């Protein structure tokens, strides 16, 4: 898999199935870090929640508290 550039990913919406493990997880992180909005699906709700929280921390540059 090639890493997307910020120019390629910025402002795009990407839907990824299997985003909570292996290649799907790596793709989710790479696309998010390149500026894409990622809609992630997976079988494990706990992993999806952790992925969403990590994405929120990456966007804000810090830790997320609450809920």
mmCIF file as Biopython writes it, N, C-alpha, C and O atoms, coordinates in Angstrom:
data_model
#
loop_
_atom_site.group_PDB
_atom_site.id
_atom_site.type_symbol
_atom_site.label_atom_id
_atom_site.label_alt_id
_atom_site.label_comp_id
_atom_site.label_asym_id
_atom_site.label_entity_id
_atom_site.label_seq_id
_atom_site.pdbx_PDB_ins_code
_atom_site.Cartn_x
_atom_site.Cartn_y
_atom_site.Cartn_z
_atom_site.occupancy
_atom_site.B_iso_or_equiv
_atom_site.auth_seq_id
_atom_site.auth_asym_id
_atom_site.pdbx_PDB_model_num
ATOM 1   N N  . UNK A ? 1  ? 0.835   -1.165 0.000  1.0 0.0 1  A 1 
ATOM 2   C CA . UNK A ? 1  ? 0.000   0.000  0.000  1.0 0.0 1  A 1 
ATOM 3   C C  . UNK A ? 1  ? 0.888   1.238  0.000  1.0 0.0 1  A 1 
ATOM 4   O O  . UNK A ? 1  ? 1.848   1.329  0.765  1.0 0.0 1  A 1 
ATOM 5   N N  . UNK A ? 2  ? 0.559   2.175  -0.855 1.0 0.0 2  A 1 
ATOM 6   C CA . UNK A ? 2  ? 1.291   3.430  -0.849 1.0 0.0 2  A 1 
ATOM 7   C C  . UNK A ? 2  ? 0.608   4.401  0.105  1.0 0.0 2  A 1 
ATOM 8   O O  . UNK A ? 2  ? -0.605  4.344  0.311  1.0 0.0 2  A 1 
ATOM 9   N N  . UNK A ? 3  ? 1.386   5.268  0.668  1.0 0.0 3  A 1 
ATOM 10  C CA . UNK A ? 3  ? 0.844   6.250  1.602  1.0 0.0 3  A 1 
ATOM 11  C C  . UNK A ? 3  ? 0.268   7.420  0.828  1.0 0.0 3  A 1 
ATOM 12  O O  . UNK A ? 3  ? 0.946   7.992  -0.025 1.0 0.0 3  A 1 
ATOM 13  N N  . UNK A ? 4  ? -0.978  7.783  1.115  1.0 0.0 4  A 1 
ATOM 14  C CA . UNK A ? 4  ? -1.568  8.919  0.397  1.0 0.0 4  A 1 
ATOM 15  C C  . UNK A ? 4  ? -0.892  10.216 0.808  1.0 0.0 4  A 1 
ATOM 16  O O  . UNK A ? 4  ? -0.460  10.374 1.950  1.0 0.0 4  A 1 
ATOM 17  N N  . UNK A ? 5  ? -0.808  11.136 -0.134 1.0 0.0 5  A 1 
ATOM 18  C CA . UNK A ? 5  ? -0.265  12.444 0.194  1.0 0.0 5  A 1 
ATOM 19  C C  . UNK A ? 5  ? -1.383  13.327 0.730  1.0 0.0 5  A 1 
ATOM 20  O O  . UNK A ? 5  ? -2.562  13.053 0.505  1.0 0.0 5  A 1 
ATOM 21  N N  . UNK A ? 6  ? -1.014  14.370 1.427  1.0 0.0 6  A 1 
ATOM 22  C CA . UNK A ? 6  ? -2.014  15.291 1.950  1.0 0.0 6  A 1 
ATOM 23  C C  . UNK A ? 6  ? -2.824  15.901 0.819  1.0 0.0 6  A 1 
ATOM 24  O O  . UNK A ? 6  ? -4.026  16.123 0.963  1.0 0.0 6  A 1 
ATOM 25  N N  . UNK A ? 7  ? -2.184  16.170 -0.287 1.0 0.0 7  A 1 
ATOM 26  C CA . UNK A ? 7  ? -2.882  16.755 -1.431 1.0 0.0 7  A 1 
ATOM 27  C C  . UNK A ? 7  ? -3.941  15.805 -1.979 1.0 0.0 7  A 1 
ATOM 28  O O  . UNK A ? 7  ? -5.028  16.238 -2.362 1.0 0.0 7  A 1 
ATOM 29  N N  . UNK A ? 8  ? -3.632  14.527 -2.017 1.0 0.0 8  A 1 
ATOM 30  C CA . UNK A ? 8  ? -4.582  13.534 -2.529 1.0 0.0 8  A 1 
ATOM 31  C C  . UNK A ? 8  ? -5.745  13.288 -1.572 1.0 0.0 8  A 1 
ATOM 32  O O  . UNK A ? 8  ? -6.875  13.071 -2.009 1.0 0.0 8  A 1 
ATOM 33  N N  . UNK A ? 9  ? -5.476  13.320 -0.289 1.0 0.0 9  A 1 
ATOM 34  C CA . UNK A ? 9  ? -6.479  12.937 0.699  1.0 0.0 9  A 1 
ATOM 35  C C  . UNK A ? 9  ? -7.262  14.109 1.276  1.0 0.0 9  A 1 
ATOM 36  O O  . UNK A ? 9  ? -8.403  13.935 1.702  1.0 0.0 9  A 1 
ATOM 37  N N  . UNK A ? 10 ? -6.678  15.279 1.297  1.0 0.0 10 A 1 
ATOM 38  C CA . UNK A ? 10 ? -7.291  16.443 1.949  1.0 0.0 10 A 1 
ATOM 39  C C  . UNK A ? 10 ? -8.696  16.698 1.430  1.0 0.0 10 A 1 
ATOM 40  O O  . UNK A ? 10 ? -8.912  16.844 0.227  1.0 0.0 10 A 1 
ATOM 41  N N  . UNK A ? 11 ? -9.649  16.749 2.353  1.0 0.0 11 A 1 
ATOM 42  C CA . UNK A ? 11 ? -11.027 17.052 1.996  1.0 0.0 11 A 1 
ATOM 43  C C  . UNK A ? 11 ? -11.836 15.894 1.451  1.0 0.0 11 A 1 
ATOM 44  O O  . UNK A ? 11 ? -13.022 16.057 1.166  1.0 0.0 11 A 1 
ATOM 45  N N  . UNK A ? 12 ? -11.239 14.748 1.301  1.0 0.0 12 A 1 
ATOM 46  C CA . UNK A ? 12 ? -11.964 13.583 0.789  1.0 0.0 12 A 1 
ATOM 47  C C  . UNK A ? 12 ? -12.613 12.825 1.932  1.0 0.0 12 A 1 
ATOM 48  O O  . UNK A ? 12 ? -12.148 12.871 3.071  1.0 0.0 12 A 1 
ATOM 49  N N  . UNK A ? 13 ? -13.695 12.127 1.611  1.0 0.0 13 A 1 
ATOM 50  C CA . UNK A ? 13 ? -14.351 11.242 2.569  1.0 0.0 13 A 1 
ATOM 51  C C  . UNK A ? 13 ? -14.115 9.815  2.085  1.0 0.0 13 A 1 
ATOM 52  O O  . UNK A ? 13 ? -14.410 9.482  0.937  1.0 0.0 13 A 1 
ATOM 53  N N  . UNK A ? 14 ? -13.583 8.983  2.963  1.0 0.0 14 A 1 
ATOM 54  C CA . UNK A ? 14 ? -13.250 7.603  2.617  1.0 0.0 14 A 1 
ATOM 55  C C  . UNK A ? 14 ? -14.009 6.664  3.546  1.0 0.0 14 A 1 
ATOM 56  O O  . UNK A ? 14 ? -14.010 6.859  4.762  1.0 0.0 14 A 1 
ATOM 57  N N  . UNK A ? 15 ? -14.654 5.648  2.983  1.0 0.0 15 A 1 
ATOM 58  C CA . UNK A ? 15 ? -15.342 4.632  3.778  1.0 0.0 15 A 1 
ATOM 59  C C  . UNK A ? 15 ? -14.482 3.377  3.757  1.0 0.0 15 A 1 
ATOM 60  O O  . UNK A ? 15 ? -14.158 2.849  2.694  1.0 0.0 15 A 1 
ATOM 61  N N  . UNK A ? 16 ? -14.114 2.906  4.950  1.0 0.0 16 A 1 
ATOM 62  C CA . UNK A ? 16 ? -13.275 1.713  5.064  1.0 0.0 16 A 1 
ATOM 63  C C  . UNK A ? 16 ? -13.979 0.634  5.867  1.0 0.0 16 A 1 
ATOM 64  O O  . UNK A ? 16 ? -14.380 0.859  7.009  1.0 0.0 16 A 1 
ATOM 65  N N  . UNK A ? 17 ? -14.124 -0.529 5.270  1.0 0.0 17 A 1 
ATOM 66  C CA . UNK A ? 17 ? -14.643 -1.704 5.985  1.0 0.0 17 A 1 
ATOM 67  C C  . UNK A ? 17 ? -13.446 -2.451 6.563  1.0 0.0 17 A 1 
ATOM 68  O O  . UNK A ? 17 ? -12.386 -2.512 5.941  1.0 0.0 17 A 1 
ATOM 69  N N  . UNK A ? 18 ? -13.619 -3.011 7.739  1.0 0.0 18 A 1 
ATOM 70  C CA . UNK A ? 18 ? -12.525 -3.752 8.369  1.0 0.0 18 A 1 
ATOM 71  C C  . UNK A ? 18 ? -11.450 -2.824 8.897  1.0 0.0 18 A 1 
ATOM 72  O O  . UNK A ? 18 ? -10.266 -3.160 8.875  1.0 0.0 18 A 1 
ATOM 73  N N  . UNK A ? 19 ? -11.859 -1.658 9.372  1.0 0.0 19 A 1 
ATOM 74  C CA . UNK A ? 19 ? -10.912 -0.616 9.762  1.0 0.0 19 A 1 
ATOM 75  C C  . UNK A ? 19 ? -10.291 -0.812 11.130 1.0 0.0 19 A 1 
ATOM 76  O O  . UNK A ? 19 ? -9.468  0.003  11.546 1.0 0.0 19 A 1 
ATOM 77  N N  . UNK A ? 20 ? -10.656 -1.867 11.843 1.0 0.0 20 A 1 
ATOM 78  C CA . UNK A ? 20 ? -10.164 -2.007 13.217 1.0 0.0 20 A 1 
ATOM 79  C C  . UNK A ? 20 ? -8.996  -2.961 13.376 1.0 0.0 20 A 1 
ATOM 80  O O  . UNK A ? 20 ? -8.526  -3.165 14.496 1.0 0.0 20 A 1 
ATOM 81  N N  . UNK A ? 21 ? -8.517  -3.548 12.301 1.0 0.0 21 A 1 
ATOM 82  C CA . UNK A ? 21 ? -7.360  -4.434 12.442 1.0 0.0 21 A 1 
ATOM 83  C C  . UNK A ? 21 ? -6.573  -4.526 11.140 1.0 0.0 21 A 1 
ATOM 84  O O  . UNK A ? 21 ? -7.083  -4.250 10.054 1.0 0.0 21 A 1 
ATOM 85  N N  . UNK A ? 22 ? -5.339  -4.916 11.285 1.0 0.0 22 A 1 
ATOM 86  C CA . UNK A ? 22 ? -4.424  -5.204 10.178 1.0 0.0 22 A 1 
ATOM 87  C C  . UNK A ? 22 ? -4.353  -4.071 9.161  1.0 0.0 22 A 1 
ATOM 88  O O  . UNK A ? 22 ? -4.166  -2.911 9.529  1.0 0.0 22 A 1 
ATOM 89  N N  . UNK A ? 23 ? -4.501  -4.402 7.895  1.0 0.0 23 A 1 
ATOM 90  C CA . UNK A ? 23 ? -4.345  -3.428 6.811  1.0 0.0 23 A 1 
ATOM 91  C C  . UNK A ? 23 ? -5.393  -2.325 6.887  1.0 0.0 23 A 1 
ATOM 92  O O  . UNK A ? 23 ? -5.102  -1.172 6.571  1.0 0.0 23 A 1 
ATOM 93  N N  . UNK A ? 24 ? -6.599  -2.666 7.299  1.0 0.0 24 A 1 
ATOM 94  C CA . UNK A ? 24 ? -7.648  -1.659 7.425  1.0 0.0 24 A 1 
ATOM 95  C C  . UNK A ? 24 ? -7.309  -0.604 8.460  1.0 0.0 24 A 1 
ATOM 96  O O  . UNK A ? 24 ? -7.582  0.579  8.258  1.0 0.0 24 A 1 
ATOM 97  N N  . UNK A ? 25 ? -6.720  -1.023 9.560  1.0 0.0 25 A 1 
ATOM 98  C CA . UNK A ? 25 ? -6.321  -0.091 10.609 1.0 0.0 25 A 1 
ATOM 99  C C  . UNK A ? 25 ? -5.190  0.809  10.117 1.0 0.0 25 A 1 
ATOM 100 O O  . UNK A ? 25 ? -5.206  2.018  10.348 1.0 0.0 25 A 1 
ATOM 101 N N  . UNK A ? 26 ? -4.222  0.222  9.449  1.0 0.0 26 A 1 
ATOM 102 C CA . UNK A ? 26 ? -3.108  1.011  8.906  1.0 0.0 26 A 1 
ATOM 103 C C  . UNK A ? 26 ? -3.610  2.016  7.867  1.0 0.0 26 A 1 
ATOM 104 O O  . UNK A ? 26 ? -3.161  3.162  7.844  1.0 0.0 26 A 1 
ATOM 105 N N  . UNK A ? 27 ? -4.532  1.592  7.016  1.0 0.0 27 A 1 
ATOM 106 C CA . UNK A ? 27 ? -5.085  2.490  5.999  1.0 0.0 27 A 1 
ATOM 107 C C  . UNK A ? 27 ? -5.879  3.617  6.647  1.0 0.0 27 A 1 
ATOM 108 O O  . UNK A ? 27 ? -5.796  4.768  6.217  1.0 0.0 27 A 1 
ATOM 109 N N  . UNK A ? 28 ? -6.646  3.286  7.681  1.0 0.0 28 A 1 
ATOM 110 C CA . UNK A ? 28 ? -7.425  4.298  8.387  1.0 0.0 28 A 1 
ATOM 111 C C  . UNK A ? 28 ? -6.517  5.374  8.962  1.0 0.0 28 A 1 
ATOM 112 O O  . UNK A ? 28 ? -6.776  6.566  8.797  1.0 0.0 28 A 1 
ATOM 113 N N  . UNK A ? 29 ? -5.475  4.960  9.625  1.0 0.0 29 A 1 
ATOM 114 C CA . UNK A ? 29 ? -4.548  5.915  10.231 1.0 0.0 29 A 1 
ATOM 115 C C  . UNK A ? 29 ? -3.829  6.754  9.182  1.0 0.0 29 A 1 
ATOM 116 O O  . UNK A ? 29 ? -3.692  7.967  9.344  1.0 0.0 29 A 1 
ATOM 117 N N  . UNK A ? 30 ? -3.373  6.119  8.113  1.0 0.0 30 A 1 
ATOM 118 C CA . UNK A ? 30 ? -2.647  6.846  7.065  1.0 0.0 30 A 1 
ATOM 119 C C  . UNK A ? 30 ? -3.543  7.882  6.383  1.0 0.0 30 A 1 
ATOM 120 O O  . UNK A ? 30 ? -3.120  9.012  6.141  1.0 0.0 30 A 1 
ATOM 121 N N  . UNK A ? 31 ? -4.765  7.495  6.080  1.0 0.0 31 A 1 
ATOM 122 C CA . UNK A ? 31 ? -5.691  8.426  5.429  1.0 0.0 31 A 1 
ATOM 123 C C  . UNK A ? 31 ? -6.066  9.567  6.361  1.0 0.0 31 A 1 
ATOM 124 O O  . UNK A ? 31 ? -6.111  10.725 5.944  1.0 0.0 31 A 1 
ATOM 125 N N  . UNK A ? 32 ? -6.336  9.244  7.623  1.0 0.0 32 A 1 
ATOM 126 C CA . UNK A ? 32 ? -6.656  10.283 8.609  1.0 0.0 32 A 1 
ATOM 127 C C  . UNK A ? 32 ? -5.495  11.253 8.754  1.0 0.0 32 A 1 
ATOM 128 O O  . UNK A ? 32 ? -5.693  12.467 8.769  1.0 0.0 32 A 1 
ATOM 129 N N  . UNK A ? 33 ? -4.286  10.720 8.862  1.0 0.0 33 A 1 
ATOM 130 C CA . UNK A ? 33 ? -3.110  11.570 9.036  1.0 0.0 33 A 1 
ATOM 131 C C  . UNK A ? 33 ? -2.842  12.434 7.806  1.0 0.0 33 A 1 
ATOM 132 O O  . UNK A ? 33 ? -2.234  13.499 7.918  1.0 0.0 33 A 1 
ATOM 133 N N  . UNK A ? 34 ? -3.290  11.982 6.633  1.0 0.0 34 A 1 
ATOM 134 C CA . UNK A ? 34 ? -3.106  12.738 5.394  1.0 0.0 34 A 1 
ATOM 135 C C  . UNK A ? 34 ? -4.209  13.765 5.179  1.0 0.0 34 A 1 
ATOM 136 O O  . UNK A ? 34 ? -4.157  14.539 4.223  1.0 0.0 34 A 1 
ATOM 137 N N  . UNK A ? 35 ? -5.219  13.779 6.068  1.0 0.0 35 A 1 
ATOM 138 C CA . UNK A ? 35 ? -6.244  14.807 5.980  1.0 0.0 35 A 1 
ATOM 139 C C  . UNK A ? 35 ? -7.610  14.376 5.487  1.0 0.0 35 A 1 
ATOM 140 O O  . UNK A ? 35 ? -8.500  15.211 5.328  1.0 0.0 35 A 1 
ATOM 141 N N  . UNK A ? 36 ? -7.792  13.092 5.241  1.0 0.0 36 A 1 
ATOM 142 C CA . UNK A ? 36 ? -9.104  12.602 4.802  1.0 0.0 36 A 1 
ATOM 143 C C  . UNK A ? 36 ? -10.030 12.442 5.999  1.0 0.0 36 A 1 
ATOM 144 O O  . UNK A ? 36 ? -9.579  12.227 7.123  1.0 0.0 36 A 1 
ATOM 145 N N  . UNK A ? 37 ? -11.316 12.550 5.747  1.0 0.0 37 A 1 
ATOM 146 C CA . UNK A ? 37 ? -12.324 12.198 6.761  1.0 0.0 37 A 1 
ATOM 147 C C  . UNK A ? 37 ? -12.629 10.726 6.535  1.0 0.0 37 A 1 
ATOM 148 O O  . UNK A ? 37 ? -12.989 10.332 5.426  1.0 0.0 37 A 1 
ATOM 149 N N  . UNK A ? 38 ? -12.492 9.923  7.557  1.0 0.0 38 A 1 
ATOM 150 C CA . UNK A ? 38 ? -12.633 8.478  7.417  1.0 0.0 38 A 1 
ATOM 151 C C  . UNK A ? 38 ? -13.902 8.002  8.120  1.0 0.0 38 A 1 
ATOM 152 O O  . UNK A ? 38 ? -14.126 8.292  9.295  1.0 0.0 38 A 1 
ATOM 153 N N  . UNK A ? 39 ? -14.726 7.266  7.374  1.0 0.0 39 A 1 
ATOM 154 C CA . UNK A ? 39 ? -15.880 6.578  7.938  1.0 0.0 39 A 1 
ATOM 155 C C  . UNK A ? 39 ? -15.443 5.128  8.084  1.0 0.0 39 A 1 
ATOM 156 O O  . UNK A ? 39 ? -15.262 4.419  7.093  1.0 0.0 39 A 1 
ATOM 157 N N  . UNK A ? 40 ? -15.276 4.696  9.325  1.0 0.0 40 A 1 
ATOM 158 C CA . UNK A ? 40 ? -14.710 3.371  9.594  1.0 0.0 40 A 1 
ATOM 159 C C  . UNK A ? 40 ? -15.790 2.400  10.048 1.0 0.0 40 A 1 
ATOM 160 O O  . UNK A ? 40 ? -16.664 2.752  10.840 1.0 0.0 40 A 1 
ATOM 161 N N  . UNK A ? 41 ? -15.722 1.188  9.543  1.0 0.0 41 A 1 
ATOM 162 C CA . UNK A ? 41 ? -16.594 0.114  10.009 1.0 0.0 41 A 1 
ATOM 163 C C  . UNK A ? 41 ? -15.727 -1.061 10.438 1.0 0.0 41 A 1 
ATOM 164 O O  . UNK A ? 41 ? -14.609 -1.238 9.954  1.0 0.0 41 A 1 
ATOM 165 N N  . UNK A ? 42 ? -16.261 -1.855 11.351 1.0 0.0 42 A 1 
ATOM 166 C CA . UNK A ? 42 ? -15.537 -3.019 11.833 1.0 0.0 42 A 1 
ATOM 167 C C  . UNK A ? 42 ? -16.449 -3.860 12.696 1.0 0.0 42 A 1 
ATOM 168 O O  . UNK A ? 42 ? -17.564 -3.451 13.022 1.0 0.0 42 A 1 
ATOM 169 N N  . UNK A ? 43 ? -15.977 -5.031 13.064 1.0 0.0 43 A 1 
ATOM 170 C CA . UNK A ? 43 ? -16.810 -5.954 13.842 1.0 0.0 43 A 1 
ATOM 171 C C  . UNK A ? 43 ? -16.781 -5.711 15.340 1.0 0.0 43 A 1 
ATOM 172 O O  . UNK A ? 43 ? -17.681 -6.155 16.053 1.0 0.0 43 A 1 
ATOM 173 N N  . UNK A ? 44 ? -15.766 -5.017 15.828 1.0 0.0 44 A 1 
ATOM 174 C CA . UNK A ? 44 ? -15.593 -4.883 17.270 1.0 0.0 44 A 1 
ATOM 175 C C  . UNK A ? 44 ? -15.864 -3.443 17.700 1.0 0.0 44 A 1 
ATOM 176 O O  . UNK A ? 44 ? -15.100 -2.535 17.374 1.0 0.0 44 A 1 
ATOM 177 N N  . UNK A ? 45 ? -16.949 -3.247 18.428 1.0 0.0 45 A 1 
ATOM 178 C CA . UNK A ? 45 ? -17.336 -1.889 18.825 1.0 0.0 45 A 1 
ATOM 179 C C  . UNK A ? 45 ? -16.291 -1.228 19.717 1.0 0.0 45 A 1 
ATOM 180 O O  . UNK A ? 45 ? -16.089 -0.017 19.626 1.0 0.0 45 A 1 
ATOM 181 N N  . UNK A ? 46 ? -15.630 -1.986 20.566 1.0 0.0 46 A 1 
ATOM 182 C CA . UNK A ? 46 ? -14.607 -1.411 21.436 1.0 0.0 46 A 1 
ATOM 183 C C  . UNK A ? 46 ? -13.451 -0.862 20.617 1.0 0.0 46 A 1 
ATOM 184 O O  . UNK A ? 46 ? -12.932 0.213  20.916 1.0 0.0 46 A 1 
ATOM 185 N N  . UNK A ? 47 ? -13.045 -1.593 19.589 1.0 0.0 47 A 1 
ATOM 186 C CA . UNK A ? 47 ? -11.946 -1.122 18.735 1.0 0.0 47 A 1 
ATOM 187 C C  . UNK A ? 47 ? -12.371 0.086  17.915 1.0 0.0 47 A 1 
ATOM 188 O O  . UNK A ? 47 ? -11.573 0.998  17.699 1.0 0.0 47 A 1 
ATOM 189 N N  . UNK A ? 48 ? -13.619 0.102  17.458 1.0 0.0 48 A 1 
ATOM 190 C CA . UNK A ? 48 ? -14.115 1.267  16.728 1.0 0.0 48 A 1 
ATOM 191 C C  . UNK A ? 48 ? -14.133 2.496  17.626 1.0 0.0 48 A 1 
ATOM 192 O O  . UNK A ? 48 ? -13.758 3.588  17.198 1.0 0.0 48 A 1 
ATOM 193 N N  . UNK A ? 49 ? -14.563 2.320  18.855 1.0 0.0 49 A 1 
ATOM 194 C CA . UNK A ? 49 ? -14.589 3.432  19.808 1.0 0.0 49 A 1 
ATOM 195 C C  . UNK A ? 49 ? -13.175 3.955  20.047 1.0 0.0 49 A 1 
ATOM 196 O O  . UNK A ? 49 ? -12.954 5.166  20.048 1.0 0.0 49 A 1 
ATOM 197 N N  . UNK A ? 50 ? -12.222 3.053  20.250 1.0 0.0 50 A 1 
ATOM 198 C CA . UNK A ? 50 ? -10.832 3.453  20.476 1.0 0.0 50 A 1 
ATOM 199 C C  . UNK A ? 50 ? -10.268 4.171  19.250 1.0 0.0 50 A 1 
ATOM 200 O O  . UNK A ? 50 ? -9.526  5.144  19.384 1.0 0.0 50 A 1 
ATOM 201 N N  . UNK A ? 51 ? -10.614 3.700  18.075 1.0 0.0 51 A 1 
ATOM 202 C CA . UNK A ? 51 ? -10.168 4.324  16.837 1.0 0.0 51 A 1 
ATOM 203 C C  . UNK A ? 51 ? -10.736 5.734  16.716 1.0 0.0 51 A 1 
ATOM 204 O O  . UNK A ? 51 ? -10.019 6.656  16.329 1.0 0.0 51 A 1 
ATOM 205 N N  . UNK A ? 52 ? -12.003 5.910  17.040 1.0 0.0 52 A 1 
ATOM 206 C CA . UNK A ? 52 ? -12.643 7.230  16.993 1.0 0.0 52 A 1 
ATOM 207 C C  . UNK A ? 52 ? -11.993 8.181  17.991 1.0 0.0 52 A 1 
ATOM 208 O O  . UNK A ? 52 ? -11.758 9.347  17.672 1.0 0.0 52 A 1 
ATOM 209 N N  . UNK A ? 53 ? -11.704 7.697  19.186 1.0 0.0 53 A 1 
ATOM 210 C CA . UNK A ? 53 ? -11.071 8.534  20.197 1.0 0.0 53 A 1 
ATOM 211 C C  . UNK A ? 53 ? -9.661  8.932  19.783 1.0 0.0 53 A 1 
ATOM 212 O O  . UNK A ? 53 ? -9.244  10.068 20.008 1.0 0.0 53 A 1 
ATOM 213 N N  . UNK A ? 54 ? -8.928  8.002  19.181 1.0 0.0 54 A 1 
ATOM 214 C CA . UNK A ? 54 ? -7.580  8.318  18.700 1.0 0.0 54 A 1 
ATOM 215 C C  . UNK A ? 54 ? -7.649  9.363  17.586 1.0 0.0 54 A 1 
ATOM 216 O O  . UNK A ? 54 ? -6.800  10.252 17.510 1.0 0.0 54 A 1 
ATOM 217 N N  . UNK A ? 55 ? -8.651  9.255  16.733 1.0 0.0 55 A 1 
ATOM 218 C CA . UNK A ? 55 ? -8.825  10.244 15.672 1.0 0.0 55 A 1 
ATOM 219 C C  . UNK A ? 55 ? -9.137  11.614 16.227 1.0 0.0 55 A 1 
ATOM 220 O O  . UNK A ? 55 ? -8.636  12.620 15.724 1.0 0.0 55 A 1 
ATOM 221 N N  . UNK A ? 56 ? -9.962  11.665 17.265 1.0 0.0 56 A 1 
ATOM 222 C CA . UNK A ? 56 ? -10.290 12.945 17.899 1.0 0.0 56 A 1 
ATOM 223 C C  . UNK A ? 56 ? -9.051  13.561 18.531 1.0 0.0 56 A 1 
ATOM 224 O O  . UNK A ? 56 ? -8.840  14.770 18.434 1.0 0.0 56 A 1 
ATOM 225 N N  . UNK A ? 57 ? -8.231  12.741 19.178 1.0 0.0 57 A 1 
ATOM 226 C CA . UNK A ? 57 ? -6.991  13.255 19.777 1.0 0.0 57 A 1 
ATOM 227 C C  . UNK A ? 57 ? -6.047  13.771 18.692 1.0 0.0 57 A 1 
ATOM 228 O O  . UNK A ? 57 ? -5.396  14.801 18.873 1.0 0.0 57 A 1 
ATOM 229 N N  . UNK A ? 58 ? -5.971  13.062 17.568 1.0 0.0 58 A 1 
ATOM 230 C CA . UNK A ? 58 ? -5.089  13.486 16.480 1.0 0.0 58 A 1 
ATOM 231 C C  . UNK A ? 58 ? -5.535  14.829 15.907 1.0 0.0 58 A 1 
ATOM 232 O O  . UNK A ? 58 ? -4.702  15.668 15.564 1.0 0.0 58 A 1 
ATOM 233 N N  . UNK A ? 59 ? -6.849  15.035 15.803 1.0 0.0 59 A 1 
ATOM 234 C CA . UNK A ? 59 ? -7.370  16.304 15.270 1.0 0.0 59 A 1 
ATOM 235 C C  . UNK A ? 59 ? -7.133  17.464 16.212 1.0 0.0 59 A 1 
ATOM 236 O O  . UNK A ? 59 ? -6.848  18.577 15.769 1.0 0.0 59 A 1 
ATOM 237 N N  . UNK A ? 60 ? -7.246  17.218 17.514 1.0 0.0 60 A 1 
ATOM 238 C CA . UNK A ? 60 ? -7.129  18.304 18.481 1.0 0.0 60 A 1 
ATOM 239 C C  . UNK A ? 60 ? -5.702  18.478 18.999 1.0 0.0 60 A 1 
ATOM 240 O O  . UNK A ? 60 ? -5.375  19.493 19.613 1.0 0.0 60 A 1 
ATOM 241 N N  . UNK A ? 61 ? -4.867  17.486 18.749 1.0 0.0 61 A 1 
ATOM 242 C CA . UNK A ? 61 ? -3.482  17.572 19.197 1.0 0.0 61 A 1 
ATOM 243 C C  . UNK A ? 61 ? -3.292  17.325 20.672 1.0 0.0 61 A 1 
ATOM 244 O O  . UNK A ? 61 ? -2.262  17.699 21.234 1.0 0.0 61 A 1 
ATOM 245 N N  . UNK A ? 62 ? -4.259  16.705 21.307 1.0 0.0 62 A 1 
ATOM 246 C CA . UNK A ? 62 ? -4.131  16.446 22.743 1.0 0.0 62 A 1 
ATOM 247 C C  . UNK A ? 62 ? -4.989  15.284 23.175 1.0 0.0 62 A 1 
ATOM 248 O O  . UNK A ? 62 ? -5.421  14.472 22.357 1.0 0.0 62 A 1 
ATOM 249 N N  . UNK A ? 63 ? -5.228  15.212 24.448 1.0 0.0 63 A 1 
ATOM 250 C CA . UNK A ? 63 ? -6.048  14.138 24.991 1.0 0.0 63 A 1 
ATOM 251 C C  . UNK A ? 63 ? -7.502  14.564 25.015 1.0 0.0 63 A 1 
ATOM 252 O O  . UNK A ? 63 ? -7.813  15.750 25.129 1.0 0.0 63 A 1 
ATOM 253 N N  . UNK A ? 64 ? -8.366  13.613 24.910 1.0 0.0 64 A 1 
ATOM 254 C CA . UNK A ? 64 ? -9.782  13.890 24.922 1.0 0.0 64 A 1 
ATOM 255 C C  . UNK A ? 64 ? -10.377 13.355 26.216 1.0 0.0 64 A 1 
ATOM 256 O O  . UNK A ? 64 ? -10.131 12.211 26.596 1.0 0.0 64 A 1 
ATOM 257 N N  . UNK A ? 65 ? -11.144 14.173 26.875 1.0 0.0 65 A 1 
ATOM 258 C CA . UNK A ? 65 ? -11.767 13.751 28.128 1.0 0.0 65 A 1 
ATOM 259 C C  . UNK A ? 65 ? -13.258 13.886 27.995 1.0 0.0 65 A 1 
ATOM 260 O O  . UNK A ? 65 ? -13.768 14.626 27.155 1.0 0.0 65 A 1 
ATOM 261 N N  . UNK A ? 66 ? -13.954 13.145 28.852 1.0 0.0 66 A 1 
ATOM 262 C CA . UNK A ? 66 ? -15.411 13.267 28.867 1.0 0.0 66 A 1 
ATOM 263 C C  . UNK A ? 66 ? -16.089 11.974 28.576 1.0 0.0 66 A 1 
ATOM 264 O O  . UNK A ? 66 ? -15.489 10.902 28.648 1.0 0.0 66 A 1 
ATOM 265 N N  . UNK A ? 67 ? -17.361 12.082 28.241 1.0 0.0 67 A 1 
ATOM 266 C CA . UNK A ? 67 ? -18.280 10.953 28.035 1.0 0.0 67 A 1 
ATOM 267 C C  . UNK A ? 67 ? -17.713 9.756  28.643 1.0 0.0 67 A 1 
ATOM 268 O O  . UNK A ? 67 ? -18.322 8.688  28.587 1.0 0.0 67 A 1 
#
